[in-house]
Every structure is written in C-alpha cells, then in structure tokens.
Amino acid sequence: MHYISIRTPQNDKDIVLAAVSNYGSALEYASDHLKEDKVIVLAAVGQDGTALQFASNHLKSDRFIVMIAVANSKDALQFAIPLRTSTQLEPSVDDLFLLEKEDFVILLRVIYVQHTS
C-alpha cells in the first residue's frame, strides 16, 4: 500500500517556520509532527515564550527550549514539563557552554531566520 503525503500549510515546514518566526503562537496550528521539530519550536518560543504551551510534551521538557521560552516570557515556565523536580530552569551563563553542537547550530538558525524575516 502506498501513502501519498499531502502538503498542507500545517505540515509544510517552510510555511510553519515563517509563521512562528513572526507569530510564535501560530505553533498551535502546526501539525503534531512539526510541534516535535526543534527548529520550529525554537523559532516559536524565541518569538513568543508562551508558545511553549503548543509544543510537544517531549520538547516542553527540553531544558534548552524551556530556557529560551522563559527568557522571552516568564509566563512560559507554567507550560514546561520538568524532567525532575530538582531541574534548574533558570538560564545561566554556563548553559551556553554546555550546549550540544546541534543545539548551538539550531540556535544560530533561529536567530538568522528571525533577523532576516
């Protein structure tokens, strides 16, 4: 059996990225698949921290994403899902040095998209 992927605005990564870069809460209307996409969610919470509420549960517990969201809106913290109760969610200078290469590249992409839109 063959499945055809239907391209709709909600599952088109380029369209959703452009939308959330300008209006973070547009993440609400993205497909579930894109709510799991770290680049999409970072762009959304980078624009509006409270867009974290629309991210997948997996990314709501991603410390890096939560830090970006909280840096943009303290209200975003209510949407975070801590991995442990002792998890520190406040960003620190040291956190920048602990970023994995992939996270750092994603952060640079988000900054680039936000400044070129």
LINGIWO-V343539 format. One record per run of one state. SS is the DSSP state (alpha for helix, beta for strand, coil for the rest). FROM is the first residue (numbers start at 1). TO is the last residue. Records with the same first field share a line. If there is no record, write none. Layout:
SS: FROM-TO  FROM-TO
This chain:
coil: 1-8  12-12  23-23  30-33  37-37  48-48  55-56  61-62  73-73  80-92  99-100  117-117
alpha: 9-11  13-22  24-29  34-36  38-47  49-54  57-60  63-72  74-79  93-98  101-116
